[in-house]
């Protein structure tokens, strides 16, 4: 489960979509960029390869709820 999910626009004028995201997953802090096409670019550490699909699904759901709702 993702905890302490935070996001902020990458650009000040908000014309170009993209967000810096950070969250905790299994007590580990992760940071990434969420691109306008839904692509997630991991910055630094990323979850284990077998966990990435489920973590990315949770991120997409959170972004839909917080940004696109």
C-alpha positions as CSV (number, residue, x, y, z in Angstrom):
1,X,0.0,0.0,0.0
2,X,1.2,3.5,-0.9
3,X,1.4,6.0,2.0
4,X,2.0,9.7,2.2
5,X,1.4,10.3,-1.5
6,X,2.4,13.8,-2.6
7,X,2.4,15.4,-6.0
8,X,3.2,18.9,-7.4
9,X,3.3,20.3,-11.0
10,X,6.7,20.1,-12.7
11,X,6.2,23.5,-14.3
12,X,5.1,26.7,-12.5
13,X,2.7,27.9,-15.2
14,X,0.9,24.5,-15.3
15,X,0.5,24.7,-19.1
16,X,2.7,21.7,-19.7
17,X,1.3,18.7,-17.7
18,X,3.7,16.7,-15.6
19,X,4.0,16.1,-11.9
20,X,6.7,15.3,-9.4
21,X,5.5,12.5,-7.1
22,X,6.8,11.0,-3.9
23,X,5.4,8.3,-1.6
24,X,6.3,5.6,0.8
25,X,5.9,2.0,-0.2
26,X,6.9,-0.8,2.3
27,X,8.6,1.9,4.5
28,X,10.8,3.1,1.6
29,X,10.6,6.6,0.1
30,X,10.3,6.7,-3.7
31,X,10.3,9.6,-6.1
32,X,9.3,9.8,-9.7
33,X,8.0,12.0,-12.4
34,X,4.4,11.3,-13.7
35,X,4.3,12.4,-17.4
36,X,1.2,13.7,-19.2
37,X,0.9,10.4,-21.1
38,X,0.8,8.4,-17.8
39,X,4.4,7.3,-18.1
40,X,6.3,7.1,-14.8
41,X,10.0,7.9,-14.7
42,X,11.6,6.7,-11.5
43,X,14.2,9.0,-9.9
44,X,16.7,7.0,-7.9
45,X,15.5,3.8,-6.3
46,X,12.4,2.0,-7.6
47,X,10.4,-0.9,-6.3
48,X,11.4,-4.5,-7.1
49,X,10.7,-5.4,-10.7
50,X,7.9,-7.8,-9.8
51,X,6.2,-5.1,-7.8
52,X,6.4,-2.3,-10.3
53,X,3.2,-3.1,-12.2
54,X,1.1,-3.1,-9.0
55,X,2.7,0.1,-7.7
56,X,2.2,1.9,-11.0
57,X,-1.4,0.8,-11.0
58,X,-1.8,2.4,-7.5
59,X,-0.1,5.6,-8.7
60,X,-2.4,5.8,-11.7
61,X,-5.5,5.4,-9.5
62,X,-4.2,8.1,-7.1
63,X,-3.4,10.5,-9.9
64,X,-6.9,10.0,-11.4
65,X,-8.5,10.7,-8.1
66,X,-6.4,13.8,-7.1
67,X,-5.6,15.4,-10.5
68,X,-8.1,14.4,-13.0
69,X,-11.2,14.2,-10.8
